[in-house]
Amino acid sequence: MENKEIVLNELKELYTEGYIFGDIAHFHDLLTYEHPDTEVGKAYAEMSEDDELEVLEEYVKYRKQRRL
Protein backbone atom coordinates (compact mmCIF):
# COMPACT_ATOMS: atom_id res chain seq x y z
CA MET A 1 0.00 0.00 0.00
CA GLU A 2 1.30 3.46 -0.87
CA ASN A 3 2.07 6.02 1.80
CA LYS A 4 -0.80 8.17 0.53
CA GLU A 5 -3.29 5.34 1.02
CA ILE A 6 -2.02 4.52 4.49
CA VAL A 7 -2.31 8.14 5.60
CA LEU A 8 -5.70 8.72 3.95
CA ASN A 9 -7.17 5.56 5.49
CA GLU A 10 -6.00 6.64 8.93
CA LEU A 11 -7.48 10.12 8.48
CA LYS A 12 -10.81 8.58 7.48
CA GLU A 13 -10.75 6.21 10.43
CA LEU A 14 -9.92 8.83 13.07
CA TYR A 15 -11.84 11.86 11.83
CA THR A 16 -15.32 11.54 10.41
CA GLU A 17 -16.95 14.73 11.66
CA GLY A 18 -16.10 17.99 13.36
CA TYR A 19 -13.88 20.85 12.29
CA ILE A 20 -11.71 19.81 9.38
CA PHE A 21 -8.90 22.33 10.07
CA GLY A 22 -8.67 21.15 13.66
CA ASP A 23 -8.68 17.53 12.54
CA ILE A 24 -5.82 18.09 10.09
CA ALA A 25 -3.77 20.03 12.67
CA HIS A 26 -4.35 17.34 15.31
CA PHE A 27 -3.47 14.59 12.83
CA HIS A 28 -0.20 16.33 11.95
CA ASP A 29 0.75 16.76 15.61
CA LEU A 30 -0.26 13.20 16.43
CA LEU A 31 1.95 11.68 13.75
CA THR A 32 4.83 14.14 14.01
CA TYR A 33 5.23 14.30 17.79
CA GLU A 34 3.35 11.44 19.44
CA HIS A 35 3.54 8.50 17.01
CA PRO A 36 6.33 9.14 14.47
CA ASP A 37 7.60 5.53 14.66
CA THR A 38 4.31 3.86 13.71
CA GLU A 39 3.56 2.64 10.19
CA VAL A 40 1.29 5.64 9.64
CA GLY A 41 3.78 8.08 11.15
CA LYS A 42 6.54 6.84 8.89
CA ALA A 43 4.27 6.94 5.83
CA TYR A 44 3.26 10.50 6.72
CA ALA A 45 6.88 11.62 7.11
CA GLU A 46 7.85 10.11 3.75
CA MET A 47 5.13 11.80 1.69
CA SER A 48 6.06 14.52 -0.76
CA GLU A 49 4.26 17.85 -0.92
CA ASP A 50 2.32 16.59 -3.94
CA ASP A 51 1.32 13.47 -2.02
CA GLU A 52 0.12 15.61 0.88
CA LEU A 53 -2.03 17.71 -1.44
CA GLU A 54 -3.56 14.61 -3.01
CA VAL A 55 -4.39 13.18 0.41
CA LEU A 56 -5.97 16.45 1.50
CA GLU A 57 -8.04 16.65 -1.68
CA GLU A 58 -9.29 13.10 -1.25
CA TYR A 59 -10.02 13.64 2.43
CA VAL A 60 -12.06 16.78 1.71
CA LYS A 61 -14.02 14.89 -0.96
CA TYR A 62 -14.66 12.11 1.54
CA ARG A 63 -15.92 14.54 4.17
CA LYS A 64 -18.18 16.31 1.65
CA GLN A 65 -19.70 13.01 0.55
CA ARG A 66 -20.43 12.03 4.16
CA ARG A 67 -22.48 15.20 4.59
CA LEU A 68 -24.84 14.34 1.71
DARA-V645915 format. One record per helix or strand of 2 or more residues. SS is the DSSP state (@ for helix, = for strand). FROM is the first residue (numbers start at 1). LEN is the number of residues. Records with the same first field share a line. If there is no record, write none. Layout:
SS->FROM-LEN + FROM-LEN
This chain:
@->3-12 + 20-15 + 39-8 + 49-19
